[in-house]
Amino acid sequence: MFTKTMLLKITLLCSLLSTSVDTLANYTKRENRWESTFQFVNAQSTDVSGTNGSSLDLDSEYGWGFTLGYNVNAHILVNFDFSSVKPDYQAKLVEGDGDVFEIDHQMNIYQTQFNVVYHVLKERFTPYVQAGLG
């Protein structure tokens, strides 16, 4: 069983630890630094129906990606985002005169985007706003 003294010591220790974490959280090293990520991405399977009975069946597939960015200062990050997925697909094309063409192939999907991120605060944990083009 916990005694009152033990509970007081645990409460005091937790208070000290949370103060230390809060002090460390206010320190940032973002300015003039590079940052990067490596990503695993997934394209979900989907079925699309078209006119005259045409259809597209896209299989689920895993891919990869990365992000590379530079922190201009403690508030502004500029980065580049890239990802690649290569799912298989089966397409059925039905023309107006009834001719049918079937395709079984692999699709190459590449996604790129340039972003500007504004960190509202200079602290390590901060809300941010991001705008991108890609």
N, C-alpha and C positions, 0 to 999 in steps of 0.2 A: 504494500500500500504506500501511496505517496503521503508524505507529511507536508504540513504547511511550509516548512522551511525548504524542502525540496522543490515544491511548486513555485515558491518565490525565486529560488535560484534559477530554475528552468525559464521562468518568465523574464528574469533579468538577462539571462544569456541570450534568449531569443531577441530581446530588444536591442542588445548590443550587436548581434549579428545582422539584424535588419538595418541598423544604422550604418554599419560598415558596407553592406551591399548597396545601400542608397548613396553613400559617398562615392563608391566606385562607379556607380551608374552615371554619375554626373561628369565623368571624365571621358572624353572622346578622342580618338586618334584618326578620325576620318580624313582630315584635311591633307591634300597632296598625296593621297595613297590610292593604289590600284586595288580593285577587288574583282573576284571572279567566282563563277559557280559552274558546276557540271550537273546536267539534268537528265533524268530518265523520263521520257514522255510516252503517251499512249494515245493512239488514234482508235476511237471506238468504232465498232462495226455499225453499218447502217445500210438500209435498203431504200432505194428511191425508185418510184414508178413514174414513167413518162407517158407521152401520147402514143396511141396505137399499140400499146402493150410493151413499149420499150421499158427497160429497167436497168438499174445499176446496183450490184451487191458488193459492198466494200467490206473487206475482212478487218478484224481488229489486229493491230500490230504495235509493238513497242519500238521506240526510237531513242534518239539522244539529242542533247542540245547543250549549249553553254551560254554564259553571259560574261562579258568583259566590260568593266567600267572604271572610270577615274573620278575621284572626288576632287573637284576643282577647289572647294573650300569645305568648311564644316556643314554647309547647308546644301550645296549643289553637287549632284552626281550625274555624270553623263555616261550612258552605257549602250552597248550593242548586244542584242539578243538574237540567237540563231538556234533553230531546231530542225531535225530531219527525221522523217518517218517514211517507210516504204511498204505500204500495205498491198496485198494482192486484191484484185477485183475481177468481177465477171460482169460484162455488159451485154445487153441484148438490145440491138437497134432494129426497130421495125419502121420501114419507110411507108409512105402513104400508099404505094402500089402493092404492099404486102411482102416485099423482099425483106428477109431477116438476116442480120449479121450478128454473129456472136464473137465476143472478144474475151479472152482469159489472159490477163497480163498483170504486171506490177506497176503501181503508181508511185512516183517520186514526189513527195510533198516536202517543200522547204519553206520555212517561215523565218523572216528576218524583221527586226524592228530596232529603231534607234529611240532611246528614251532619255528624258531629262527628269530627274527626281529632285524634289525640293524637300529637305528635312526641316521641319518647322522649328525644332529646337536643336541646340548644339550637343545635347546629352546623348549618351549611347542609345537609350531607348527613346524614340521620338515618333510622333505621327509624321506622315509624309504625304506628298501629293506627287503623282507621276503622270506625265504626258508622253505619248509615243507616236511615232509615225512609222508605218511599215506594212 
